[in-house]
Amino acid sequence: MGKQPVRMKVVVYALSSFQQKIHHKVSENWISTTLLLTPIMGTYTYVQNYKEKEKLAHRY
């Protein structure tokens, strides 16, 4: 018995138009995102630092 050729299916990967729009929006708005998240992260860090100092205040 001889070998019979097997048909292979081609797999093509591509982004859908919806995914491309999301990437486009993110790349356009990274400055706005940074300006929004920086104060939030700064406030969170300040509060965590304040609480830690308050916990350690009785040691001095």
N, CA, C and O atoms as a GROMACS GRO file, in nm:
protein
  240
    1MET      N    1   0.084  -0.117   0.000
    1MET     CA    2   0.000   0.000   0.000
    1MET      C    3   0.088   0.124   0.000
    1MET      O    4   0.183   0.135   0.078
    2GLY      N    5   0.055   0.214  -0.089
    2GLY     CA    6   0.132   0.337  -0.100
    2GLY      C    7   0.075   0.446  -0.012
    2GLY      O    8  -0.036   0.435   0.040
    3LYS      N    9   0.151   0.550   0.004
    3LYS     CA   10   0.105   0.664   0.084
    3LYS      C   11   0.012   0.751   0.001
    3LYS      O   12   0.039   0.776  -0.117
    4GLN      N   13  -0.095   0.794   0.061
    4GLN     CA   14  -0.187   0.884  -0.008
    4GLN      C   15  -0.165   1.025   0.044
    4GLN      O   16  -0.150   1.046   0.164
    5PRO      N   17  -0.164   1.122  -0.047
    5PRO     CA   18  -0.145   1.261  -0.003
    5PRO      C   19  -0.263   1.308   0.083
    5PRO      O   20  -0.379   1.276   0.055
    6VAL      N   21  -0.231   1.383   0.184
    6VAL     CA   22  -0.333   1.437   0.275
    6VAL      C   23  -0.345   1.585   0.250
    6VAL      O   24  -0.245   1.656   0.246
    7ARG      N   25  -0.467   1.632   0.232
    7ARG     CA   26  -0.487   1.777   0.212
    7ARG      C   27  -0.475   1.849   0.346
    7ARG      O   28  -0.537   1.810   0.444
    8MET      N   29  -0.397   1.952   0.346
    8MET     CA   30  -0.379   2.032   0.467
    8MET      C   31  -0.461   2.160   0.454
    8MET      O   32  -0.467   2.220   0.347
    9LYS      N   33  -0.523   2.199   0.562
    9LYS     CA   34  -0.597   2.324   0.563
    9LYS      C   35  -0.503   2.436   0.606
    9LYS      O   36  -0.419   2.417   0.694
   10VAL      N   37  -0.519   2.550   0.544
   10VAL     CA   38  -0.437   2.665   0.577
   10VAL      C   39  -0.505   2.744   0.688
   10VAL      O   40  -0.625   2.771   0.682
   11VAL      N   41  -0.429   2.780   0.789
   11VAL     CA   42  -0.481   2.859   0.900
   11VAL      C   43  -0.426   3.000   0.885
   11VAL      O   44  -0.304   3.020   0.878
   12VAL      N   45  -0.516   3.097   0.881
   12VAL     CA   46  -0.476   3.237   0.866
   12VAL      C   47  -0.522   3.311   0.990
   12VAL      O   48  -0.641   3.309   1.024
   13TYR      N   49  -0.430   3.378   1.056
   13TYR     CA   50  -0.462   3.458   1.174
   13TYR      C   51  -0.470   3.604   1.134
   13TYR      O   52  -0.381   3.655   1.066
   14ALA      N   53  -0.576   3.670   1.177
   14ALA     CA   54  -0.592   3.813   1.148
   14ALA      C   55  -0.677   3.876   1.257
   14ALA      O   56  -0.758   3.808   1.321
   15LEU      N   57  -0.657   4.003   1.277
   15LEU     CA   58  -0.740   4.077   1.372
   15LEU      C   59  -0.870   4.116   1.305
   15LEU      O   60  -0.872   4.158   1.189
   16SER      N   61  -0.978   4.102   1.378
   16SER     CA   62  -1.104   4.149   1.323
   16SER      C   63  -1.104   4.302   1.324
   16SER      O   64  -1.021   4.365   1.388
   17SER      N   65  -1.198   4.360   1.251
   17SER     CA   66  -1.203   4.506   1.245
   17SER      C   67  -1.234   4.564   1.383
   17SER      O   68  -1.188   4.673   1.415
   18PHE      N   69  -1.312   4.492   1.464
   18PHE     CA   70  -1.342   4.540   1.599
   18PHE      C   71  -1.216   4.546   1.683
   18PHE      O   72  -1.193   4.644   1.754
   19GLN      N   73  -1.132   4.442   1.676
   19GLN     CA   74  -1.008   4.440   1.754
   19GLN      C   75  -0.912   4.548   1.705
   19GLN      O   76  -0.840   4.607   1.786
   20GLN      N   77  -0.910   4.575   1.577
   20GLN     CA   78  -0.822   4.679   1.524
   20GLN      C   79  -0.866   4.816   1.574
   20GLN      O   80  -0.783   4.902   1.602
   21LYS      N   81  -0.998   4.836   1.584
   21LYS     CA   82  -1.047   4.964   1.634
   21LYS      C   83  -1.008   4.984   1.780
   21LYS      O   84  -0.971   5.094   1.820
   22ILE      N   85  -1.016   4.878   1.859
   22ILE     CA   86  -0.976   4.887   2.001
   22ILE      C   87  -0.829   4.925   2.011
   22ILE      O   88  -0.792   5.013   2.088
   23HIS      N   89  -0.745   4.858   1.933
   23HIS     CA   90  -0.601   4.888   1.937
   23HIS      C   91  -0.577   5.033   1.894
   23HIS      O   92  -0.494   5.102   1.953
   24HIS      N   93  -0.648   5.078   1.794
   24HIS     CA   94  -0.632   5.214   1.745
   24HIS      C   95  -0.674   5.314   1.853
   24HIS      O   96  -0.606   5.415   1.873
   25LYS      N   97  -0.784   5.287   1.922
   25LYS     CA   98  -0.830   5.377   2.027
   25LYS      C   99  -0.732   5.383   2.142
   25LYS      O  100  -0.706   5.490   2.197
   26VAL      N  101  -0.676   5.269   2.181
   26VAL     CA  102  -0.580   5.265   2.291
   26VAL      C  103  -0.453   5.341   2.254
   26VAL      O  104  -0.400   5.417   2.334
   27SER      N  105  -0.404   5.320   2.132
   27SER     CA  106  -0.281   5.387   2.092
   27SER      C  107  -0.301   5.537   2.078
   27SER      O  108  -0.207   5.614   2.099
   28GLU      N  109  -0.422   5.580   2.043
   28GLU     CA  110  -0.448   5.724   2.033
   28GLU      C  111  -0.466   5.789   2.169
   28GLU      O  112  -0.431   5.905   2.187
   29ASN      N  113  -0.521   5.717   2.265
   29ASN     CA  114  -0.562   5.777   2.392
   29ASN      C  115  -0.471   5.742   2.509
   29ASN      O  116  -0.514   5.748   2.624
   30TRP      N  117  -0.347   5.704   2.484
   30TRP     CA  118  -0.260   5.665   2.595
   30TRP      C  119  -0.227   5.784   2.683
   30TRP      O  120  -0.204   5.767   2.803
   31ILE      N  121  -0.222   5.904   2.627
   31ILE     CA  122  -0.194   6.022   2.709
   31ILE      C  123  -0.310   6.048   2.805
   31ILE      O  124  -0.289   6.076   2.923
   32SER      N  125  -0.432   6.038   2.754
   32SER     CA  126  -0.549   6.058   2.840
   32SER      C  127  -0.555   5.953   2.949
   32SER      O  128  -0.587   5.983   3.064
   33THR      N  129  -0.524   5.830   2.913
   33THR     CA  130  -0.524   5.721   3.011
   33THR      C  131  -0.420   5.747   3.120
   33THR      O  132  -0.446   5.727   3.238
   34THR      N  133  -0.302   5.791   3.079
   34THR     CA  134  -0.196   5.821   3.175
   34THR      C  135  -0.238   5.934   3.268
   34THR      O  136  -0.217   5.928   3.389
   35LEU      N  137  -0.298   6.038   3.210
   35LEU     CA  138  -0.340   6.152   3.291
   35LEU      C  139  -0.452   6.114   3.387
   35LEU      O  140  -0.467   6.176   3.492
   36LEU      N  141  -0.531   6.015   3.352
   36LEU     CA  142  -0.637   5.969   3.442
   36LEU      C  143  -0.581   5.881   3.552
   36LEU      O  144  -0.619   5.897   3.668
   37LEU      N  145  -0.493   5.789   3.518
   37LEU     CA  146  -0.447   5.691   3.615
   37LEU      C  147  -0.339   5.744   3.710
   37LEU      O  148  -0.328   5.695   3.822
   38THR      N  149  -0.261   5.841   3.668
   38THR     CA  150  -0.153   5.892   3.753
   38THR      C  151  -0.205   5.951   3.884
   38THR      O  152  -0.152   5.916   3.990
   39PRO      N  153  -0.306   6.039   3.882
   39PRO     CA  154  -0.355   6.090   4.012
   39PRO      C  155  -0.417   5.981   4.099
   39PRO      O  156  -0.403   5.984   4.222
   40ILE      N  157  -0.484   5.885   4.037
   40ILE     CA  158  -0.545   5.777   4.115
   40ILE      C  159  -0.436   5.694   4.183
   40ILE      O  160  -0.447   5.664   4.302
   41MET      N  161  -0.333   5.656   4.109
   41MET     CA  162  -0.225   5.577   4.167
   41MET      C  163  -0.147   5.658   4.270
   41MET      O  164  -0.103   5.604   4.371
   42GLY      N  165  -0.128   5.787   4.244
   42GLY     CA  166  -0.059   5.873   4.341
   42GLY      C  167  -0.134   5.883   4.472
   42GLY      O  168  -0.075   5.875   4.579
   43THR      N  169  -0.266   5.900   4.464
   43THR     CA  170  -0.349   5.907   4.584
   43THR      C  171  -0.344   5.776   4.660
   43THR      O  172  -0.331   5.776   4.783
   44TYR      N  173  -0.356   5.665   4.588
   44TYR     CA  174  -0.352   5.533   4.653
   44TYR      C  175  -0.218   5.512   4.724
   44TYR      O  176  -0.216   5.464   4.838
   45THR      N  177  -0.108   5.546   4.659
   45THR     CA  178   0.024   5.530   4.719
   45THR      C  179   0.038   5.618   4.842
   45THR      O  180   0.093   5.575   4.944
   46TYR      N  181  -0.010   5.742   4.834
   46TYR     CA  182  -0.003   5.834   4.948
   46TYR      C  183  -0.081   5.779   5.068
   46TYR      O  184  -0.032   5.783   5.181
   47VAL      N  185  -0.200   5.728   5.043
   47VAL     CA  186  -0.283   5.675   5.152
   47VAL      C  187  -0.216   5.553   5.215
   47VAL      O  188  -0.215   5.540   5.338
   48GLN      N  189  -0.161   5.463   5.134
   48GLN     CA  190  -0.094   5.346   5.189
   48GLN      C  191   0.026   5.387   5.273
   48GLN      O  192   0.049   5.330   5.380
   49ASN      N  193   0.103   5.485   5.226
   49ASN     CA  194   0.219   5.534   5.301
   49ASN      C  195   0.176   5.600   5.432
   49ASN      O  196   0.239   5.580   5.536
   50TYR      N  197   0.069   5.678   5.428
   50TYR     CA  198   0.018   5.746   5.547
   50TYR      C  199  -0.028   5.644   5.651
   50TYR      O  200   0.002   5.658   5.770
   51LYS      N  201  -0.100   5.542   5.606
   51LYS     CA  202  -0.148   5.440   5.699
   51LYS      C  203  -0.032   5.363   5.762
   51LYS      O  204  -0.036   5.329   5.880
   52GLU      N  205   0.071   5.336   5.684
   52GLU     CA  206   0.187   5.265   5.736
   52GLU      C  207   0.260   5.350   5.840
   52GLU      O  208   0.300   5.300   5.945
   53LYS      N  209   0.276   5.479   5.812
   53LYS     CA  210   0.340   5.569   5.909
   53LYS      C  211   0.257   5.580   6.037
   53LYS      O  212   0.312   5.587   6.147
   54GLU      N  213   0.125   5.582   6.022
   54GLU     CA  214   0.037   5.590   6.138
   54GLU      C  215   0.051   5.466   6.226
   54GLU      O  216   0.047   5.475   6.349
   55LYS      N  217   0.066   5.350   6.163
   55LYS     CA  218   0.084   5.226   6.239
   55LYS      C  219   0.215   5.227   6.316
   55LYS      O  220   0.223   5.174   6.428
   56LEU      N  221   0.318   5.286   6.257
   56LEU     CA  222   0.450   5.285   6.320
   56LEU      C  223   0.475   5.405   6.411
   56LEU      O  224   0.580   5.413   6.474
   57ALA      N  225   0.382   5.499   6.420
   57ALA     CA  226   0.403   5.622   6.496
   57ALA      C  227   0.420   5.595   6.645
   57ALA      O  228   0.493   5.669   6.712
   58HIS      N  229   0.358   5.494   6.698
   58HIS     CA  230   0.366   5.469   6.841
   58HIS      C  231   0.503   5.412   6.882
   58HIS      O  232   0.533   5.405   7.002
   59ARG      N  233   0.583   5.372   6.788
   59ARG     CA  234   0.714   5.313   6.820
   59ARG      C  235   0.820   5.415   6.854
   59ARG      O  236   0.922   5.381   6.913
   60TYR      N  237   0.796   5.541   6.819
   60TYR     CA  238   0.901   5.640   6.840
   60TYR      C  239   0.883   5.712   6.968
   60TYR      O  240   0.963   5.799   7.001
   0.00000   0.00000   0.00000
